[in-house]
Amino acid sequence: MSVRRIFALIGIYLLGASGWNILGSASSMRSWSQESTLTGAVQNLWGAPIVQPAPTFTVTVPGTRRQRAIAPVENRIAVTIDLEHRRKGLLWYSTYAVDFDAQYTLSNSEHVAQTVRVHFPLPSKTATYERLQATLDGEPLPGAADSGNALDLHELVTLAPGGRRRFGVHYATRGLNEWRYRLSGESGEVRGLRATVRTNFDDIDFAEGSLSPTGRERQDGGWRGEWQAEQLITRQDIGILTPQRLNPGPLAARMSYFAPVCLLFFFVVVSAIALLRRVDIHPMHYLFVTAGFFAFHLLFAYLVDLINVHAAFLAATVTSVGLVTSYLRTALGPRFPWRLAAAGQCVYLVLFSYSFFLKGMTGLTVTIGSILTLAALMHATARLDWSDVFRRRQLRDAAAGAVAG
């Protein structure tokens, strides 16, 4: 291959890479612009991420007006999360309904009666709450009211000497992306913890800095986690991240940015085939192959707006592979093994691109593909006399120059 052709191939490759970079940037901007517009609308319609703080229980220090925090001797929390993904534009949102039920047991170890002030903050003052109910020893508290951002008890809870009382709260609401429960209130102490979270999904991830469950199991297509402890001093939360569905817009952008790697592998394979079969491939052939590869990402980027992401991927695959293989078969004739080239495109374009559908598998897929490609090329060219190959190239170029002269 002459120096002129090498520079022509480099120029074609850079031209394709710049096109994919522009397409990836356009897909990213479409996604970001929709996210900035739609996320607020989804939160207003469905709700924001839920962070439920633990209630605070305070008593007045005898002889003063100062309030002192006390910790419940038992914390019984039961949560059910039902996930339902919703799509807006190019983005999927992880929306869920949550049912929250908690029981807190207060104990008075003093020899005199204590008056406890209870403060239970709700996650958000803008959220909608169903079946909101506070109870004391299992009986509804009619004095409980939604006061701005918190459920406040207008009446104080009286604890007799050595007595116990159980304060409970139940509600149902809706949230987005994650659910958290802040275990400790002002005291930082958690006693008699028995928390259970049930979900209708089993792809569980935990929020950063959250407390790991002491037990977990999959149940009926969902998941159940337990947190148990007799006594904790902690500022960690119980935090569940809902699984994120594959977003078509960011997916198309990532695939576009990665496309030059796919093309580079394919160029190497096609060049090796041309060398082994002694087929003369002109830079214009590489240019049309690059255009056929680009058609895959261009079609996919705009089809995902209209149809299912997997259907868009299949349509783009059939279109691109059909374009490239039919062109190579027609342009290079029967000496060129177009079936082998089609297999290479399916691996380097289709398989590498599909690895973006599989969380955390892209790097491993490319690594395995690289090693297998290297092994195949080493095996296929092991017996080549490279000196003879380059000598034939020089003689061919010299003859072509003489004819032109």
C-alpha positions as CSV (number, residue, x, y, z in Angstrom):
1,M,0.0,0.0,0.0
2,S,1.4,3.4,-1.0
3,V,2.0,6.2,1.4
4,R,-0.7,8.2,-0.5
5,R,-3.3,5.4,0.2
6,I,-2.3,5.2,3.8
7,F,-2.9,8.9,4.3
8,A,-6.2,8.6,2.3
9,L,-7.4,5.9,4.7
10,I,-6.4,7.9,7.7
11,G,-8.4,10.9,6.3
12,I,-11.4,8.7,5.7
13,Y,-11.2,7.3,9.3
14,L,-10.9,10.7,10.8
15,L,-13.8,12.0,8.7
16,G,-16.0,9.1,10.0
17,A,-14.9,9.7,13.6
18,S,-15.8,13.4,13.3
19,G,-19.2,12.5,12.0
20,W,-19.9,10.1,14.8
21,N,-18.7,12.7,17.3
22,I,-21.2,15.2,15.9
23,L,-24.0,12.6,16.0
24,G,-23.1,11.6,19.6
25,S,-23.1,15.2,20.7
26,A,-26.5,15.8,19.0
27,S,-28.0,12.8,20.7
28,S,-26.6,13.9,24.1
29,M,-28.0,17.4,23.7
30,R,-31.4,16.1,22.8
31,S,-31.4,13.9,25.9
32,W,-30.1,16.7,28.2
33,S,-32.6,19.2,26.9
34,Q,-35.4,16.8,27.4
35,E,-34.2,15.8,30.8
36,S,-34.0,19.5,32.0
37,T,-37.6,20.0,30.8
38,L,-39.2,16.7,31.7
39,T,-37.6,15.8,35.1
40,G,-39.3,18.7,36.8
41,A,-42.6,17.8,35.2
42,V,-42.3,14.1,36.2
43,Q,-41.5,15.1,39.8
44,N,-44.5,17.5,39.9
45,L,-46.7,14.7,38.5
46,W,-45.4,11.7,40.3
47,G,-43.1,12.9,43.2
48,A,-39.4,13.4,44.0
49,P,-37.0,10.9,45.5
50,I,-38.2,10.1,49.0
51,V,-36.1,10.6,52.1
52,Q,-38.1,9.8,55.3
53,P,-36.4,11.0,58.4
54,A,-36.9,9.2,61.7
55,P,-39.3,10.9,64.2
56,T,-37.9,12.8,67.1
57,F,-39.1,12.3,70.7
58,T,-38.2,14.9,73.3
59,V,-38.9,15.5,76.9
60,T,-38.4,18.5,79.1
61,V,-35.5,18.4,81.4
62,P,-36.8,18.8,85.0
63,G,-36.4,22.3,86.4
64,T,-35.6,23.8,83.0
65,R,-37.2,24.6,79.7
66,R,-34.6,22.7,77.7
67,Q,-35.8,19.8,75.6
68,R,-33.9,16.5,75.6
69,A,-34.1,13.9,72.9
70,I,-35.0,10.3,73.8
71,A,-34.7,7.2,71.7
72,P,-37.5,4.7,71.3
73,V,-36.7,1.3,72.7
74,E,-38.2,-0.4,69.6
75,N,-38.3,0.7,66.0
76,R,-40.6,-1.5,63.8
77,I,-40.6,-0.4,60.1
78,A,-42.3,-2.1,57.2
79,V,-42.1,-0.7,53.7
80,T,-43.4,-1.9,50.3
81,I,-42.1,-0.4,47.1
82,D,-43.9,-1.1,43.8
83,L,-41.8,0.1,40.8
84,E,-43.3,1.2,37.5
85,H,-41.1,2.7,34.8
86,R,-42.5,5.6,32.8
87,R,-41.1,7.0,29.6
88,K,-41.1,10.7,28.6
89,G,-39.4,11.6,25.3
90,L,-36.0,9.8,25.1
91,L,-35.9,9.1,28.8
92,W,-37.2,6.4,31.2
93,Y,-38.0,7.4,34.8
94,S,-38.1,4.9,37.7
95,T,-41.3,5.9,39.4
96,Y,-42.7,3.9,42.3
97,A,-45.5,3.7,44.9
98,V,-44.5,3.2,48.5
99,D,-46.5,2.0,51.5
100,F,-44.9,3.0,54.8
101,D,-45.8,1.7,58.2
102,A,-43.8,2.3,61.4
103,Q,-44.3,1.6,65.1
104,Y,-42.1,3.2,67.7
105,T,-42.2,2.0,71.3
106,L,-41.5,4.7,74.0
107,S,-40.5,3.7,77.5
108,N,-40.2,5.7,80.7
109,S,-37.6,4.3,83.1
110,E,-38.0,7.3,85.4
111,H,-40.0,7.2,88.7
112,V,-42.1,10.2,87.6
113,A,-44.4,10.6,84.7
114,Q,-42.9,12.1,81.5
115,T,-44.5,14.2,78.8
116,V,-43.1,13.4,75.4
117,R,-43.4,15.7,72.4
118,V,-43.5,13.8,69.1
119,H,-42.4,15.2,65.8
120,F,-42.8,13.1,62.7
121,P,-41.6,14.9,59.5
122,L,-43.0,13.8,56.2
123,P,-40.7,13.5,53.2
124,S,-42.1,16.4,51.3
125,K,-44.7,19.1,51.8
126,T,-45.6,19.0,48.1
127,A,-46.2,15.2,47.9
128,T,-49.6,13.6,48.0
129,Y,-50.3,11.2,50.9
130,E,-53.0,8.6,51.0
131,R,-54.3,6.8,54.1
132,L,-52.2,9.1,56.3
133,Q,-52.8,8.0,59.9
134,A,-51.0,8.4,63.3
135,T,-51.9,6.1,66.1
136,L,-51.1,5.8,69.8
137,D,-51.3,2.3,71.2
138,G,-53.2,1.2,68.1
139,E,-55.8,3.9,68.4
140,P,-56.1,6.7,65.8
141,L,-55.0,10.1,66.9
142,P,-57.6,12.6,65.8
143,G,-55.3,15.5,66.7
144,A,-52.7,14.6,64.1
145,A,-52.6,17.0,61.2
146,D,-50.4,17.7,58.2
147,S,-48.8,21.0,59.2
148,G,-46.8,22.2,56.3
149,N,-43.9,19.8,56.1
150,A,-44.6,17.6,59.2
151,L,-47.1,15.5,60.9
152,D,-47.4,17.1,64.3
153,L,-49.3,15.9,67.3
154,H,-51.2,18.7,68.9
155,E,-51.5,16.7,72.1
156,L,-48.5,15.5,74.0
157,V,-47.9,11.8,74.9
158,T,-47.8,11.1,78.6
159,L,-45.7,8.2,79.9
160,A,-46.4,6.9,83.4
161,P,-43.5,5.8,85.5
162,G,-42.1,2.6,84.1
163,G,-44.8,2.6,81.4
164,R,-44.6,2.0,77.7
165,R,-46.6,3.5,74.8
166,R,-46.5,2.8,71.1
167,F,-46.6,5.5,68.5
168,G,-47.4,4.5,64.9
169,V,-47.6,6.2,61.5
170,H,-48.9,4.9,58.2
171,Y,-49.1,6.5,54.8
172,A,-48.9,5.7,51.0
173,T,-47.2,8.0,48.6
174,R,-45.2,8.1,45.4
175,G,-41.5,8.7,44.6
176,L,-38.8,8.7,42.0
177,N,-35.4,6.8,41.6
178,E,-34.6,6.1,45.2
179,W,-36.1,5.6,48.7
180,R,-34.3,6.4,52.0
181,Y,-35.1,6.1,55.6
182,R,-32.8,8.1,58.0
183,L,-32.5,5.8,61.0
184,S,-31.4,8.1,63.7
185,G,-32.9,11.3,65.0
186,E,-31.2,13.9,67.1
187,S,-29.9,11.3,69.6
188,G,-28.1,9.3,66.9
189,E,-29.2,6.1,68.7
190,V,-31.4,3.4,67.3
191,R,-32.6,0.6,69.6
192,G,-34.6,-2.5,68.9
193,L,-34.5,-2.1,65.1
194,R,-36.6,-4.4,63.0
195,A,-37.0,-2.9,59.5
196,T,-38.3,-4.8,56.4
197,V,-38.4,-3.6,52.8
198,R,-40.3,-5.5,50.1
199,T,-40.1,-4.7,46.4
200,N,-41.6,-5.9,43.2
201,F,-38.2,-6.0,41.6
202,D,-35.1,-8.0,42.4
203,D,-32.4,-5.9,40.7
204,I,-31.5,-4.3,44.0
205,D,-28.8,-1.6,44.5
206,F,-28.1,0.3,47.7
207,A,-27.7,4.0,48.1
208,E,-24.1,5.3,48.7
209,G,-23.3,5.3,52.4
210,S,-26.4,3.3,53.4
211,L,-26.5,0.5,55.9
212,S,-26.3,-3.0,54.5
213,P,-29.2,-5.4,55.3
214,T,-28.7,-8.2,57.8
215,G,-30.8,-10.5,55.7
216,R,-32.1,-10.6,52.1
217,E,-33.9,-13.0,49.8
218,R,-35.7,-13.0,46.5
219,Q,-39.5,-13.6,46.7
220,D,-42.0,-14.0,43.9
221,G,-40.2,-11.9,41.3
222,G,-39.3,-9.4,44.0
223,W,-37.0,-8.9,46.9
224,R,-37.2,-8.7,50.7
225,G,-34.5,-7.2,52.9
226,E,-34.3,-7.0,56.7
227,W,-32.3,-4.7,59.0
228,Q,-32.1,-5.9,62.6
229,A,-30.1,-4.6,65.5
230,E,-30.6,-4.3,69.3
231,Q,-28.6,-1.1,69.5
232,L,-26.9,1.2,67.0
233,I,-25.2,4.5,67.0
234,T,-25.3,5.5,63.4
235,R,-25.9,8.3,60.9
236,Q,-26.3,5.9,58.0
237,D,-29.6,5.5,56.2
238,I,-31.5,2.5,54.8
239,G,-31.4,3.3,51.1
240,I,-32.8,1.5,48.1
241,L,-32.0,2.6,44.5
242,T,-34.6,1.5,42.0
243,P,-33.3,-0.1,38.8
244,Q,-32.9,2.3,35.9
245,R,-34.3,1.3,32.6
246,L,-32.1,1.7,29.5
247,N,-32.5,5.3,28.2
248,P,-32.6,5.4,24.4
249,G,-31.0,8.9,24.0
250,P,-27.9,8.4,26.2
251,L,-27.5,4.9,24.7
252,A,-27.5,6.2,21.2
253,A,-24.9,8.8,22.2
254,R,-22.6,6.3,23.8
255,M,-22.8,4.0,20.8
256,S,-22.0,6.8,18.5
257,Y,-18.9,7.9,20.5
258,F,-17.7,4.3,20.5
259,A,-18.3,3.7,16.7
260,P,-14.7,4.7,15.6
261,V,-13.4,1.7,17.6
262,C,-15.7,-0.6,15.7
263,L,-14.7,0.8,12.4
264,L,-11.0,0.5,13.2
265,F,-11.4,-3.2,13.9
266,F,-13.3,-3.7,10.7
267,F,-10.7,-1.8,8.6
268,V,-8.0,-4.1,10.1
269,V,-9.9,-7.3,9.2
270,V,-10.8,-6.1,5.7
271,S,-7.1,-5.1,5.0
272,A,-6.0,-8.5,6.2
273,I,-8.4,-10.2,3.9
274,A,-7.3,-8.0,1.0
275,L,-3.7,-8.9,1.7
276,L,-4.3,-12.7,2.0
277,R,-6.6,-12.9,-1.0
278,R,-4.6,-10.3,-3.1
279,V,-7.7,-8.1,-3.7
280,D,-7.0,-4.5,-4.5
281,I,-9.2,-2.3,-2.3
282,H,-9.3,1.4,-3.2
283,P,-9.7,4.1,-0.5
284,M,-13.1,4.9,-2.0
285,H,-14.3,1.4,-1.1
286,Y,-13.3,2.2,2.5
287,L,-15.2,5.5,2.3
288,F,-18.4,3.8,1.3
289,V,-17.9,1.1,4.0
290,T,-17.5,4.0,6.6
291,A,-20.8,5.5,5.3
292,G,-22.5,2.1,5.7
293,F,-21.3,1.9,9.3
294,F,-22.5,5.5,9.9
295,A,-25.9,4.6,8.6
296,F,-26.3,2.2,11.5
297,H,-25.9,4.8,14.2
298,L,-27.8,7.5,12.3
299,L,-30.8,5.3,11.8
300,F,-30.8,4.0,15.3
301,A,-30.5,7.5,16.9
302,Y,-33.7,8.7,15.2
303,L,-35.7,5.5,15.3
304,V,-35.6,5.2,19.1
305,D,-37.8,8.2,19.2
306,L,-40.5,6.3,17.4
307,I,-40.3,2.6,18.2
308,N,-38.9,0.1,20.8
309,V,-35.2,0.4,21.4
310,H,-34.6,-3.3,20.5
311,A,-36.7,-3.0,17.3
312,A,-34.7,0.2,16.4
313,F,-31.4,-1.7,16.9
314,L,-32.6,-4.6,14.7
315,A,-33.7,-2.3,11.9
316,A,-30.4,-0.4,12.0
317,T,-28.5,-3.7,12.0
318,V,-30.3,-5.1,9.0
319,T,-29.9,-1.8,7.1
320,S,-26.2,-1.4,7.8
321,V,-25.1,-5.0,7.3
322,G,-27.1,-5.2,4.1
323,L,-25.6,-2.0,2.7
324,V,-21.9,-2.9,3.5
325,T,-22.0,-6.6,2.5
326,S,-23.9,-6.0,-0.8
327,Y,-21.6,-3.2,-1.7
328,L,-18.4,-5.2,-1.0
329,R,-19.8,-8.2,-2.9
330,T,-20.6,-6.0,-5.9
331,A,-17.6,-3.8,-5.9
332,L,-14.8,-6.3,-5.2
333,G,-16.2,-9.3,-7.0
334,P,-16.1,-13.0,-6.2
335,R,-12.5,-13.1,-5.0
336,F,-13.4,-11.1,-1.9
337,P,-15.1,-13.2,0.8
338,W,-18.0,-11.0,1.6
339,R,-19.5,-13.5,4.0
340,L,-16.4,-13.2,6.2
341,A,-16.7,-9.4,6.0
342,A,-20.4,-9.7,7.0
343,A,-19.4,-11.8,10.0
344,G,-16.8,-9.2,10.9
345,Q,-19.3,-6.4,10.8
346,C,-21.7,-8.4,12.9
347,V,-19.0,-8.8,15.6
348,Y,-17.4,-5.4,15.5
349,L,-20.4,-3.2,14.8
350,V,-23.5,-5.2,16.0
351,L,-22.0,-7.2,19.0
352,F,-19.8,-4.4,20.2
353,S,-22.8,-1.9,20.0
354,Y,-25.2,-4.4,21.7
355,S,-22.8,-4.7,24.6
356,F,-24.0,-1.2,25.7
357,F,-27.4,-2.8,26.5
358,L,-25.7,-5.0,29.1
359,K,-24.6,-3.1,32.2
360,G,-20.8,-3.2,32.7
361,M,-20.2,-5.6,29.8
362,T,-18.8,-3.2,27.1
363,G,-15.2,-3.3,28.2
364,L,-15.1,-7.1,28.6
365,T,-16.8,-7.6,25.2
366,V,-14.3,-5.3,23.4
367,T,-11.4,-7.0,25.2
368,I,-12.5,-10.5,24.3
369,G,-13.1,-9.3,20.7
370,S,-9.7,-7.7,20.5
371,I,-7.9,-10.9,21.7
372,L,-9.9,-13.1,19.3
373,T,-9.1,-10.8,16.4
374,L,-5.5,-10.7,17.3
375,A,-5.4,-14.5,17.5
376,A,-7.1,-14.9,14.2
377,L,-4.8,-12.4,12.4
378,M,-1.7,-14.0,13.9
379,H,-2.8,-17.5,12.8
380,A,-3.8,-16.3,9.3
381,T,-0.6,-14.4,8.6
382,A,1.9,-16.6,10.4
383,R,3.2,-18.2,7.2
384,L,3.3,-15.0,5.2
385,D,6.6,-13.8,3.8
386,W,6.2,-10.1,4.7
387,S,9.3,-9.2,2.7
388,D,7.8,-10.7,-0.4
389,V,4.4,-9.0,0.4
390,F,5.9,-5.6,0.5
391,R,8.2,-6.3,-2.4
392,R,5.2,-7.2,-4.6
393,R,3.5,-4.0,-3.4
394,Q,6.5,-1.9,-4.4
395,L,6.7,-3.6,-7.9
396,R,3.0,-3.1,-8.4
397,D,3.1,0.5,-7.5
398,A,6.2,1.0,-9.7
399,A,4.4,-0.6,-12.6
400,A,1.4,1.5,-12.1
401,G,3.5,4.6,-12.0
402,A,5.3,3.6,-15.2
403,V,2.0,3.1,-17.0
404,A,0.7,6.4,-15.8
405,G,3.9,8.0,-17.0
